[in-house]
């Protein structure tokens, strides 16, 4: 059974938001991934029988706001698979999406 685990950091004063969804078909997988992306979740992990197959991480660019601060200029998700990033980064992302 394919499961999706999502993680969203809600700041220093609130607990992170975590979700878990089951997907029996490709349609369900795409639906839940899209829903997590629309909710701006920070990480979305795809697990097959308990083994993490991939993690989407939310990324964004920043630009100057003209007043000495920064503002978000763009947002996208990057797909990471085991071995595609350093072990340290993979373990941090895996820790966030693993709901144990």
N, C-alpha and C positions, 0 to 999 in steps of 0.2 A: 504494500500500500504506500502510495506517495503522500507525504505530508509536507505542508509549508509551515515554517515557523517565522514569525515576523517580530521585529524589535523596533521600538521607537523611544528615543530618549526624550523625556518630557521636562528636562531642566533640573536644576539643583533642589527644587522644593517638592517635586512629585516623583513617585515611583515610575520607572519605565513602563511603557505599554507593551505587552507581549500578546501574540495571537498564535493559534494553531489551527490549521485547516487541513482536511483530508481531501484528496483528489483521486477519484477512481478513473476519470477519463481526462484526456488532454483538454477538453473544453472546461472542465472544472479547474485544472491547473492554471490555464490562461486567465480564467475569470478571477481567481483568488490573487494571482500575481498582480493583475491590473488593479484590483481593488486596493491592495496594499500600496501600490505605487501612487494611486490617487489619494490615499490617506497620508502620503509622505512618510511612510515608515523608513527608518534608517537602514535596516538590513532585512532581507527576505531570503531565508534558507530553504533549499529543496532537499528533502530527505527521502531516501528509498530504503525501506526496512531498517531504519535507524542510522543509515550511513549518509553523511552529507555529500551530495553530488555537486551542488553549486550554491553560490551566495550572490545575490544582487546587493550592491551597496550604493546608497544615495550619495552623489557627488554634486558639488556646485562651485561655480566661479563667483568671484566678488569683484566689484569695481568701486572706485571712489564715488561718494555721494556728493562731492563738491563742497562739503562742509567739514572736511577733516575726518569723516567716518567712512565706513564701508557698507555697501548694500549688495544683496544677491543679484548677480547678473544672468545666471542661467542655472538650470538644474537638470540632471540626468541620472540614470542608473548604469553602473558598470557590472557586468557579469564576471564573477571569479569562479574558477574551478580549482580543485586541489592540485597543487603544483604550479599554478599560473602566477601566484604571488609568493612572497617570502613566507617562511613558516611562522614568523612572529605575527604578521598581519593576518594570516589565515586563522591562527589560533585565537586572536582577539575577536575576529568576526564570528568564528564558530562558538566562542564562549557566549556571545550576545544572543545568537539564535538558538542555542541549545537550551531547552527548557527542562533541565533536570533538577 
